Amino acid sequence: MPDYALMNQCIYDGKAKEVEQMTQAALAEGRTAQEILQDGLIAGMSVVGEDFKHNILYVPEVLIAARAMKAGMAVLKPLLSAKGATDTSSGRLLMGTVRGDLHDIGKNLVCMMAEGAGFIVKDIGVDQSVEKFAAAAEEFKPDIIGMSALLTTTMTYMKTVIDGFNVPGRDHIKMAIGGAPISQMFADEIGADGYGADASSAVDLFLYLVGKGEAPKASFKTGAAPVKTAPTAAQRGPNPVARFQVLYWQNLAAEIKAWDDFEEIKVALPQRFADRIDATAQRLGVTKGDDYIAQLRWSDEAERPGTPTEVAAALKAELEAASP
């Protein structure tokens, strides 16, 4: 029998090759594509989503996990889309960034996590007009349309799209919005059916809109992961040493991880680091999901004197000083 718990862990750890191999092995054992999808891929990605929601994982790690999930999906997709295959999807989601806005890294993350929750997703990209949303909806027949905007100058176009779908034949489609400048108040003002504060909240919202989940609660992400009670100085000894790594997008730092035999600390760098990565990715044209994820790498493991908390704080201060 396939070890779905191990497959779940491989997804969590971002081991794409292992997930692909385990998916192929499960099929060879005679397991159905639907079983592997639900128990192997979706179950694994759901843990990633929960840990992201509670600040145990950050965006780069979720992207790496999503890449591993997609490696398994690539094996299953021909079988899941074959004629006569049972539709076990959560629903159909059409995603796009609105006209005038070229940002899509956040949208890409939502698409990946929605696929991980079982949605069939069509991503129409950036700078999309109401006419393009309508044409894609006519072809794809979505249950939900998700719109993203990062700029205050483009977020008002969301109302144009919503108004364009408020006509007979289209008004059954649920409209969800998200992005840095968006709020629940703005969603209410323009008549959207919901607002996702982050990628995990957006997926909760999608499940709710198709009747497969509870009403999502507002989420507010902070800069550091919760940790267990730190061990005492006596337990660590007089000269504690912690190991650490820095997660980079190309040569731009994104996150710090520090640990010892007692605890592990993960610290996300300030928003300006993410903004710098976003701007660089846009400038280089590296915004598609797999291309973007391929630029992420952990530095070699190293160690320093101090507890994980002390080492992570020192590294954070050094990186902030080096990148004002």
ZIBELWO-V104283 format. One record per helix or strand of 2 or more residues. SS is the DSSP state (A for helix, B for strand). FROM is the first residue (numbers start at 0). TO is the last residue. If there is no record, write none. Layout:
ss->SS from->FROM to->TO
ss->SS from->FROM to->TO
This chain:
ss->A from->3 to->12
ss->A from->15 to->27
ss->A from->32 to->52
ss->A from->58 to->79
ss->B from->90 to->97
ss->A from->104 to->115
ss->B from->118 to->122
ss->A from->129 to->139
ss->B from->143 to->147
ss->A from->151 to->154
ss->A from->156 to->163
ss->B from->173 to->177
ss->A from->183 to->189
ss->B from->193 to->195
ss->A from->198 to->208
ss->A from->232 to->235
ss->B from->240 to->248
ss->B from->251 to->258
ss->B from->263 to->267
ss->A from->270 to->283
ss->A from->288 to->292
ss->B from->295 to->297
ss->B from->301 to->304
ss->A from->307 to->321
